[in-house]
């Protein structure tokens, strides 16, 4: 089946099913990806399909509603950020049950410029995957919102500190990711992020201490310091 921008959600899903792989499903499970509704396609393949079908927000909604892992990732890839609403983003967040789907929608939500509304809201949510979205959005914003003032990214550090004590795996890793990405953004962001990392590294809380030590290790590495122009000489 050949896909095109005019392809329907049903046609795309049928194409996805024709490419499914049991071997890929086994590999996904080893990386902590929820495979209950998965077909078994890699994200490389999903990016290829995205280039064929292009953006269509109405169809993206239908793909998301299917509940299929690959269809939901395609929904996030092919949704129109300008057509996405806050309430729709909240509904998609409610449905997230796997870290990679979370990270994909986080990118969409940042592109839609919902970070100021959704990061504090999602961080306050006790659900593991919804809270992860908040910190995945911070990490994404630090990398992709290049015109955003550094102060806007640094302003998220207190939120990172507050939730650094959340020891749940998918939250803890996203909090760490957000801290590292802010610190690697540029020399101006590096100092405040490293200061927080060093403070967390001394924490009595196990999750916060892990986040701090891991972030310190990367932010003080020669590779990062050279890239940010922080080396002497």
Secondary structure, DSSP 4 states (H G I P E B T S, - for coil): ----TT--HHHHHHHHHHT--HHHHHHHHHTT---TT-----HHHHHHHHHHH---HHHHHHHHHT--HHHHHHHHHHS-TTT--HHHHHHHHHH--SHHHHHHHHHHHHHTT-HHHHHHHHHH--SHHHHHHHHHHHHHHHHH-TTS-HHHHHTTHHHHHHHTT---HHHHHHHHHHHHHHHHH-HHHHHHHHHHHHHHHT-SSHHHHHHHHHHHHHHTSHHHHHHTT----
